[in-house]
């Protein structure tokens, strides 16, 4: 098994989730700590209510998809309305499309029912969705080198 940066980020997301953080927090903290170094506290706080399908209702968007969207926005979101954000929308839509292709849907409850195990909750899903996000960040940085400059560091995938 490789122990490169990508594997370390994925393992860290699993450890964070196993420590009873929400899935949204686990992906934001693990990926954010690596690429933003460190993840801003406000981003961690903002990710909290997205756990369990928005406020724990289980009816809305999976916290992993919400958390990944928050990370992508923190990395590359615009700060003025004059900045082009269409490329970022494409990146976020790519993550969403890959998420659906891999897991079949985006609402929390059916994903939780399918992937949750009593002693580990959605651990596998957290780790796999984190892997998918790291891969997309690295692909984006390779494709758009000017965007790589906003990353604190790069991970090998």
Secondary structure, 3 states (H helix, E strand, C coil): CCCCHHHHHHHHHHHHHHCCCCHHHHHHHHHHHHHCCCCCHHHHHHHHCCCCCCCCCCCCECHHHHHHHHHHHHHHCCCCCCCCCHHHHHHHHHHHHHHHHHHCCCEHHHHHHHHCECCCECHHHHHHHHHHHHHHHHHHHHHCHHHHCCCCCCCCC
